[in-house]
Amino acid sequence: MPGPGTAIGAEIAKFDRLAAEWWDPKGPMAPLHAMNPARMGWIIGRLGGKLDGMRVLDVGCGAGLASEALARAGARVTGLDAAAGALGAARAHAAGQGLAIDYREGMPETLEAGGFDAVIALEVIEHVADRVEFCRQLARLVKPGGPVFLSTLNRTPRSFLMAKLGAEYLLRLLPVGTHDWRMFVRPAELGADLRAAGLRVADIAGLSMGAGGGWRVSRDVGVNYIVMAR
């Protein structure tokens, strides 16, 4: 999670409490497990497919779902989070899979500027207090011209029905209180935040859930979407 000026302590604690269940594909993080192949396929494809030796930073990495996908694609991955419990789960799971991932507890501003070929922050920006400052930190950490990837939820009536009421209260796919719909980010707002941080949107796609529960990349950004900026 992001650092001073952007971090919300209650948000960090919320996800830290889920640490022991993070890798259960049928547990509280089941939606992320289902979405992960689609979102990581999109990111890895835009990084060239084979990431051999590429230095990639996963900000707000949690227990490492995205970090492990990047490592399996050949990247040298640093996973950063402020939630110590989640990082413990991340380290244990990576060790069990034989993956060498550098997990660090802390904030983005403690890392070296320009130290990474690519930076990702997935399902994080809707939990921060200062989106522009968060984007500035991501821009600072990537090398000049390098890509920054963010995924988040659009603030629309449909996302309120599906991602808040449906996922948390009706279907119980997520623990109640996981999201605050008021903090969801419209694509135009995210684009403005990124421009204020010196980045520009290079690509955008929707992430859509099918009737069978599987996820795919689509043109529909009305609920979940992912952005590449430079």
N, C-alpha and C positions, 0 to 999 in steps of 0.2 A: 504494500500500500504506500501511497505518497507520504511526504514528510510535512514538517511544520508549515503552517499556512494552507495546506491542502488536506492533511489527514483529519479524519473524524474518529476519535478514539472508540466510540460505540460501534462504528462500522468494522474496525479492526477486530474488536472483541467478538463481534457477532460471528465472523468467519473463523476466528480462532477456536471458538467453541465446537465447531464442526470438524475439527482436525481428525479425530479418530474415525470419522465416517466418510471422509473425503474420497477415498478410493473405492468405496462400495458403489458399484454401478447401479444398484437399486436403492441406494440411500438418498440423503438429502441433496447430493450433488448429481443425481441421475440426469437432470436436463443438460448439465455441462458435459457429462460423459457422452450423451447422445449427440450433442452439437459438435463435440471436439473434432471428429474426422472431417466434417465439412469446413469448419472455420480454419483448421490447420492445413487442410489441403489447399485452400485458397491462398493462405499466406506462403506456404512452402513453394507453391507453384510460382508465385510472384518473386520469390527469392532465387528462382532458377532450378528448383527441384532437388538438386544435390547440393547440400550446404557444407560440403567438406571443409572444415577449418573455419567457417564463418563464425564470427563472434556475435552472438545474439543475446540481448538482455530481455528477460521476461519480468516486467514490473507488476507487482501484485500477483505473484506466481501461485499463491496458495500452496496446495500440496503437490503441484507440479504436473498437472495434466498437459498443459501446453509445452512446458519445458521438456518433458520426456519425448513428446512428438518431434520437437526440434532436434533433440539429441539423437534420436533414431534416424533422422535425416542427415546426420553428420555434422551438425553445428557444435561449436564450443559454447555451451549455454551457461549463463549466469542467471539464476533465479533470485529475485529480490522481493522480500515481503517484511512487513512489520509484525506479523503474527507468528510468534515463536512456535506455538503448537502446530500450526499448519506446516511450518518449515521442518519440524521434527518428523512429521508424517512424510513430507517430501523426501527427506534424506533417507529415511528407512526404505521407502518404496523404490527409490532409484538404486540403492545398494542391492536390493533384492532382484532388480532387473539387470544388474551389471552395467549401469549407466553412470558415467562420470559427469555430474552436474555440480556446478559451484553455487550452492545455495547460501545466500547471505541475509541476515536479519538487519534491516535498516531502511534508510530513506534514499531516494534518488540523488539528493544533493551531496551525499557522501561519496559518490562514485566519480571517477575521472571523466572529465568532459571529453567527448569524441572518442570514447574508448570502445565503441561497438559499431559493427557493420550494419546492424538492424536492431530496432527496439520494438517490443510489442507490449501492449497493455490491454488485456482482454477482460471485459466485464468489470472494469475498475472505475472508469471516469464518472459513472453514475453514482459512485460512493464517495467522491471527494468534495471538499468544501470550496476549492478555488480551481475551476477547470483550466483557466488560462495559465496559471502558475504551473499546474500539473503538466500541461502541454509544453510549456517552456522547459521544464526539466527533461522531458522526453527528447526535445529538440537539442538540448545541450549535450545529451549523452550519446547521440548518434553521430557518426562521422559526417563531414560535410557532404550533402547530396544523398545520404543514406536514407532508407525508408523507415517510417514509423507506422506501425499498425495499431489500430484501436477497434474494438468491437463494443457495442453498447445497445441500449434499448431506446427506441423512438418514443417520444411523449405524444401519443395519439389515443383517441378513445378506444381503438382496437387493442393497443398494448395494455391499457388499463383493464380491459375485459379479459384478455388472454394471459398476459404475463403477471398481472397482479391478482385479480379476483379468481381467474381460472386456475392458474398454477399454484397459488398459495392457499386459497380457501376452498375451491371446489374439488380440484383433482388432487390436492395435497402433494404436488410434485416438488414443492419447495417449502421450507419452514415458513410459517406466517411471520411477516416482518422482514423477510429477506430484502425486499425492494421498497423504496419510497418512489411512487410513480411521479411525484413532483420533481424528482431529480433525474428522471429520464431525459435524454438529450436529443433534440431534433437535429437532423443532418445539417440544416442551415446554421444552427447554433454551434455545432461542433466545427463546421467549416470556418466560422468566424473566430472561434477560440484558437484553432490551429493557425490561422492567418496572423492573429495577434502574437503568436509564439514564433513566427517566422517560418511556418510550414505551409504547404499548399496541398490540397487534396488531389491525388493522382488517380485514384480509383475508388469505387464504392460498390458494394453489393449487398443484397439482402440475404438473410439466413432464415429459411422457412421450414417449418415442421410439417411433414406429410401426415396423412391419415393414419399410417401405421406407426407413427412415432419417430421415424427417421428424419434426418435433417438434410437439406440440400441448399446450395447456393442459388439465389434467384435474383430477379429484379425488384422484388417486393421488399422495400425498406420500412414498411409500416409498423413492424414490431421489432425484430432484431436486425442489426446491420453491422457491417464491417467496413473499415476505411483504411486505405493506404495513403500516407502523406509523405512528402519529401521537404 
